[in-house]
Amino acid sequence: MTSPSPAAPAPEAGAGATPDQTDRPDRLARFRPWTRGVLLANVIGQILVIGTGGAVRLTDSGLGCSTWPMCEPGHFTPVFHEASSIHSFVEFGNRTMTGVLSVIGVMVLLLVWTDRRRSESYRALGIVPLAGVLTQAVIGGIVVLLHLHPGWVSLHFGVSVALVWFSAYLLHRHGEGDGPPQRVAGRGVATVGALLGLLLIPVVTLGVLVTGSGPHSGDDTVGYRLALDPLTMTRAHSESVWLFLVTLVVLLVLLHRAAAGPRVAAARKGAWLLLAVTLAQGLIGYVQYFTGLPELLVGFHLVGAGCLAWATANAVLQLRTRS
């Protein structure tokens, strides 16, 4: 992911930490070297939970656990008996993954929020993973209580993708200084990069609408949860991806025209990585469409959406640097 970097030096007075703050003993000093690893685990976990959530939808296990926060009345875990099915275990597996992310979120909060060497803007980011996981747990409970209302199901996925983006931002921010951001190339590169980040929103949103209007929406009764034409939604989603791809190619051209340097080289690498992820995700999308939407490929496509969010954040963030 983002290239490793040594721990950020203690900021000067006025850069986010005051002298009396940095003079206090750091009780978590021995754990500070773990910060990057924990932040990396957070990014990976946020992507994997999209996969486990996708498994819930693809196996129609949305109500595998009949209640929340318990799985069954009086039981926190699924109860195995002759009439039990795989659905309760798939749903409980997704909830377990959420529990793992909660533990990681607490670790992120402790390691980032308490790092008095860094600016307050960086430290505040440590709240996001845990707050996001708790928000997702509440949304998941509402989804169960409302019997998988499509609006809440779609919001569930959208928040997951947003958490991948913010987790990637936090990981990248950890390797930066706390000075003001500066462009690594010209204004045109920065503008195209910002546009690329914005285009990810319709790509993900239309992808959610495609899934919700198709056979893998999670409803085995009527075959869809959103009363939309799946072919129209698929075409709109495809067009948004092509627009995203064209913008990415423009960014690559501009980066290769920019003056060479280590920062520009890193930006080029991030853009090429994003191109590879985008092409792989597009290939999976077209193959699944022309092969009748097999569940396994749809699952890969969902995880690919998380990878696309990370790769986009990584590419856009490489276009600036902080001293």
C-alpha positions as CSV (number, residue, x, y, z in Angstrom):
1,M,0.0,0.0,0.0
2,T,1.5,3.4,0.8
3,S,5.3,3.2,1.2
4,P,6.6,2.7,4.7
5,S,8.1,5.7,6.4
6,P,9.8,6.4,9.7
7,A,7.8,7.7,12.6
8,A,7.0,11.3,12.3
9,P,9.2,13.6,14.3
10,A,7.8,15.6,17.2
11,P,6.1,18.7,15.7
12,E,7.3,22.1,16.7
13,A,5.2,24.3,18.9
14,G,2.3,25.6,16.9
15,A,2.2,22.6,14.6
16,G,-0.3,20.7,16.6
17,A,1.4,19.8,19.9
18,T,2.4,22.2,22.6
19,P,5.6,21.8,24.7
20,D,3.8,20.8,27.8
21,Q,2.0,18.0,25.9
22,T,5.2,16.6,24.4
23,D,6.9,16.8,27.8
24,R,4.4,14.4,29.4
25,P,5.6,10.7,29.5
26,D,4.2,8.6,26.7
27,R,2.7,5.6,28.3
28,L,2.2,3.8,25.0
29,A,5.7,4.6,23.6
30,R,6.6,0.9,23.3
31,F,3.5,0.3,21.2
32,R,4.0,3.2,18.8
33,P,6.0,1.1,16.3
34,W,2.8,-1.0,15.9
35,T,0.8,1.9,14.6
36,R,1.4,1.4,11.0
37,G,0.7,-2.4,11.2
38,V,-2.6,-1.7,13.1
39,L,-3.6,0.9,10.5
40,L,-2.8,-1.6,7.7
41,A,-4.9,-4.3,9.4
42,N,-7.7,-1.8,9.7
43,V,-7.7,-1.2,5.9
44,I,-7.6,-4.9,5.1
45,G,-10.3,-5.6,7.6
46,Q,-12.6,-2.9,6.2
47,I,-12.2,-4.5,2.8
48,L,-12.8,-8.1,4.1
49,V,-15.9,-7.1,5.9
50,I,-17.4,-6.1,2.5
51,G,-16.7,-9.7,1.4
52,T,-18.4,-11.2,4.4
53,G,-21.3,-8.8,4.0
54,G,-21.5,-9.8,0.4
55,A,-21.6,-13.5,1.4
56,V,-24.6,-12.7,3.5
57,R,-26.4,-11.2,0.6
58,L,-25.3,-13.8,-2.0
59,T,-26.5,-16.7,0.2
60,D,-29.8,-14.9,1.1
61,S,-28.6,-15.0,4.8
62,G,-29.7,-11.5,5.6
63,L,-32.1,-12.8,8.3
64,G,-30.0,-15.8,9.2
65,C,-29.9,-14.3,12.7
66,S,-33.5,-13.4,13.5
67,T,-32.7,-10.6,16.0
68,W,-30.1,-8.2,17.0
69,P,-27.7,-7.9,19.0
70,M,-28.4,-11.5,19.8
71,C,-28.4,-14.0,17.0
72,E,-31.5,-15.9,18.3
73,P,-33.7,-15.0,21.2
74,G,-31.7,-15.8,24.3
75,H,-28.6,-16.9,22.3
76,F,-25.7,-14.7,21.2
77,T,-24.5,-17.4,18.7
78,P,-26.4,-19.5,16.2
79,V,-28.0,-22.6,17.7
80,F,-27.2,-25.8,15.9
81,H,-30.1,-28.3,15.5
82,E,-31.6,-30.5,12.8
83,A,-33.5,-27.6,11.2
84,S,-30.7,-25.1,11.3
85,S,-29.2,-23.9,8.0
86,I,-26.0,-22.3,6.8
87,H,-27.7,-18.8,6.8
88,S,-27.4,-18.2,10.5
89,F,-23.7,-19.1,10.5
90,V,-23.0,-16.9,7.5
91,E,-24.7,-13.9,9.1
92,F,-23.0,-14.6,12.5
93,G,-19.6,-14.8,10.6
94,N,-20.2,-11.3,9.3
95,R,-21.1,-10.1,12.8
96,T,-17.9,-11.7,14.1
97,M,-15.8,-9.8,11.5
98,T,-17.5,-6.6,12.8
99,G,-16.3,-7.6,16.3
100,V,-12.7,-8.0,15.0
101,L,-12.9,-4.6,13.4
102,S,-14.2,-3.1,16.7
103,V,-11.0,-4.4,18.5
104,I,-8.8,-3.0,15.7
105,G,-10.8,0.3,16.0
106,V,-10.0,0.5,19.7
107,M,-6.3,-0.1,19.0
108,V,-6.3,2.6,16.3
109,L,-8.0,5.0,18.8
110,L,-5.4,4.3,21.5
111,L,-2.4,4.6,19.2
112,V,-3.4,7.6,17.1
113,W,-5.5,9.7,19.5
114,T,-2.9,9.6,22.2
115,D,0.1,10.4,20.0
116,R,0.9,13.8,21.3
117,R,3.8,14.2,18.9
118,R,1.3,14.7,16.1
119,S,-1.1,17.4,15.1
120,E,-4.7,17.4,16.4
121,S,-6.0,17.0,12.9
122,Y,-4.2,13.7,12.5
123,R,-5.1,12.5,16.0
124,A,-8.8,13.2,15.4
125,L,-8.7,10.7,12.6
126,G,-8.1,7.9,15.1
127,I,-11.8,8.2,16.1
128,V,-13.1,7.3,12.6
129,P,-12.6,3.5,12.4
130,L,-14.3,2.7,15.7
131,A,-17.1,5.3,15.2
132,G,-17.6,3.8,11.7
133,V,-17.8,0.2,13.0
134,L,-20.3,1.2,15.7
135,T,-22.4,3.0,13.1
136,Q,-22.3,0.0,10.9
137,A,-23.5,-2.2,13.8
138,V,-26.4,0.1,14.4
139,I,-27.3,0.1,10.7
140,G,-27.0,-3.7,10.7
141,G,-29.4,-3.9,13.6
142,I,-31.9,-1.6,11.9
143,V,-31.6,-3.7,8.7
144,V,-32.6,-6.8,10.7
145,L,-35.4,-5.1,12.6
146,L,-36.8,-3.7,9.4
147,H,-36.5,-7.0,7.6
148,L,-33.8,-5.9,5.2
149,H,-35.3,-2.7,3.9
150,P,-33.4,-2.0,0.7
151,G,-32.5,1.6,1.6
152,W,-30.7,0.5,4.8
153,V,-29.0,-2.4,3.0
154,S,-27.6,0.0,0.4
155,L,-26.5,2.4,3.1
156,H,-24.7,-0.4,4.8
157,F,-22.5,-1.0,1.8
158,G,-22.0,2.6,1.1
159,V,-20.7,3.3,4.6
160,S,-18.3,0.3,4.2
161,V,-16.8,1.8,1.1
162,A,-16.5,5.2,2.8
163,L,-14.7,3.5,5.7
164,V,-12.2,1.9,3.3
165,W,-11.5,5.4,1.9
166,F,-11.0,7.0,5.3
167,S,-8.9,4.1,6.6
168,A,-6.7,4.4,3.5
169,Y,-6.5,8.2,4.3
170,L,-5.5,7.5,7.9
171,L,-2.8,5.0,6.8
172,H,-1.3,7.5,4.3
173,R,-1.6,10.4,6.8
174,H,0.4,8.4,9.3
175,G,3.4,8.4,7.0
176,E,3.2,12.1,6.3
177,G,4.4,15.1,8.3
178,D,2.0,17.6,9.8
179,G,2.9,20.5,7.6
180,P,0.4,22.1,5.1
181,P,-0.3,19.9,2.0
182,Q,1.6,20.8,-1.1
183,R,1.0,19.5,-4.7
184,V,3.7,17.2,-6.2
185,A,2.9,18.4,-9.7
186,G,0.9,21.2,-11.3
187,R,-2.6,22.4,-10.6
188,G,-4.0,20.4,-13.6
189,V,-2.8,17.1,-12.0
190,A,-4.4,18.0,-8.7
191,T,-7.7,19.0,-10.4
192,V,-7.9,15.7,-12.4
193,G,-7.0,13.8,-9.2
194,A,-9.8,15.5,-7.3
195,L,-12.2,14.7,-10.2
196,L,-11.1,11.1,-10.1
197,G,-12.0,10.8,-6.4
198,L,-15.4,12.4,-7.0
199,L,-16.1,9.9,-9.9
200,L,-15.8,7.0,-7.5
201,I,-19.1,8.1,-5.9
202,P,-21.3,7.4,-8.9
203,V,-19.3,4.3,-9.7
204,V,-20.0,2.8,-6.3
205,T,-23.6,4.1,-6.0
206,L,-24.6,2.8,-9.4
207,G,-23.0,-0.5,-8.6
208,V,-25.2,-0.7,-5.5
209,L,-28.3,0.0,-7.6
210,V,-27.3,-2.7,-10.1
211,T,-27.0,-5.3,-7.3
212,G,-30.2,-4.2,-5.6
213,S,-32.2,-4.5,-8.8
214,G,-30.8,-7.9,-9.8
215,P,-31.1,-11.5,-8.7
216,H,-28.4,-11.2,-6.0
217,S,-30.2,-8.4,-4.1
218,G,-30.8,-10.7,-1.1
219,D,-34.5,-11.3,-1.7
220,D,-35.3,-14.9,-2.8
221,T,-39.0,-14.2,-3.2
222,V,-39.3,-11.5,-5.9
223,G,-35.7,-11.6,-7.1
224,Y,-34.9,-8.0,-6.5
225,R,-35.1,-5.3,-3.8
226,L,-35.1,-2.2,-5.8
227,A,-37.8,-1.8,-8.5
228,L,-35.3,-0.6,-11.2
229,D,-34.5,-1.9,-14.6
230,P,-31.3,-4.0,-14.1
231,L,-30.2,-3.5,-17.7
232,T,-30.5,0.3,-17.5
233,M,-28.7,0.3,-14.2
234,T,-25.9,-2.0,-15.5
235,R,-25.4,0.3,-18.5
236,A,-25.2,3.4,-16.3
237,H,-22.8,1.7,-14.0
238,S,-20.6,0.6,-17.0
239,E,-20.6,4.2,-18.4
240,S,-19.5,5.6,-15.0
241,V,-16.6,3.1,-14.9
242,W,-15.5,4.1,-18.4
243,L,-15.6,7.8,-17.5
244,F,-13.6,6.9,-14.4
245,L,-11.1,5.0,-16.5
246,V,-10.7,7.8,-19.1
247,T,-10.1,10.3,-16.3
248,L,-7.4,8.0,-14.8
249,V,-5.7,7.8,-18.2
250,V,-5.6,11.6,-18.4
251,L,-4.1,11.7,-15.0
252,L,-1.4,9.2,-16.0
253,V,-0.6,11.3,-19.1
254,L,-0.2,14.4,-17.1
255,L,1.9,12.7,-14.5
256,H,4.3,11.4,-17.1
257,R,4.6,14.9,-18.6
258,A,5.4,16.3,-15.1
259,A,9.0,16.9,-14.1
260,A,10.6,13.8,-12.7
261,G,11.2,13.4,-9.0
262,P,10.7,10.9,-6.2
263,R,7.3,12.4,-5.3
264,V,6.1,12.3,-8.9
265,A,7.4,8.8,-9.3
266,A,5.4,7.7,-6.3
267,A,2.3,9.4,-7.8
268,R,2.8,7.6,-11.1
269,K,3.1,4.3,-9.2
270,G,-0.1,4.9,-7.4
271,A,-1.9,5.8,-10.6
272,W,-0.6,2.7,-12.4
273,L,-1.7,0.5,-9.5
274,L,-5.2,2.1,-9.6
275,L,-5.3,1.4,-13.4
276,A,-4.5,-2.3,-12.7
277,V,-7.2,-2.5,-10.0
278,T,-9.8,-0.8,-12.2
279,L,-9.1,-3.0,-15.2
280,A,-9.3,-6.2,-13.0
281,Q,-12.6,-4.9,-11.5
282,G,-14.0,-4.1,-14.9
283,L,-13.0,-7.5,-16.3
284,I,-14.7,-9.3,-13.4
285,G,-17.8,-7.1,-14.0
286,Y,-18.1,-8.0,-17.7
287,V,-17.3,-11.7,-17.1
288,Q,-20.0,-12.0,-14.4
289,Y,-22.5,-10.1,-16.6
290,F,-22.0,-12.4,-19.6
291,T,-21.9,-15.6,-17.6
292,G,-25.2,-15.1,-15.7
293,L,-23.9,-13.5,-12.5
294,P,-22.4,-16.5,-10.7
295,E,-22.3,-15.9,-7.0
296,L,-18.5,-16.3,-6.6
297,L,-17.7,-13.7,-9.3
298,V,-20.2,-11.3,-7.7
299,G,-18.5,-11.8,-4.4
300,F,-15.1,-11.0,-6.0
301,H,-16.7,-7.9,-7.5
302,L,-17.9,-6.7,-4.2
303,V,-14.5,-7.1,-2.6
304,G,-13.0,-5.5,-5.7
305,A,-15.2,-2.4,-4.9
306,G,-13.4,-2.1,-1.6
307,C,-10.0,-2.5,-3.3
308,L,-11.0,0.1,-5.9
309,A,-11.8,2.5,-3.1
310,W,-8.5,1.9,-1.4
311,A,-6.5,2.2,-4.7
312,T,-8.3,5.4,-5.6
313,A,-7.6,7.0,-2.2
314,N,-4.0,5.9,-2.5
315,A,-3.6,7.4,-6.0
316,V,-5.2,10.7,-5.1
317,L,-3.3,11.1,-1.9
318,Q,0.0,10.5,-3.7
319,L,-0.6,13.8,-5.5
320,R,0.2,15.8,-2.5
321,T,2.8,15.8,0.2
322,R,3.3,17.3,3.7
323,S,6.6,18.4,5.2
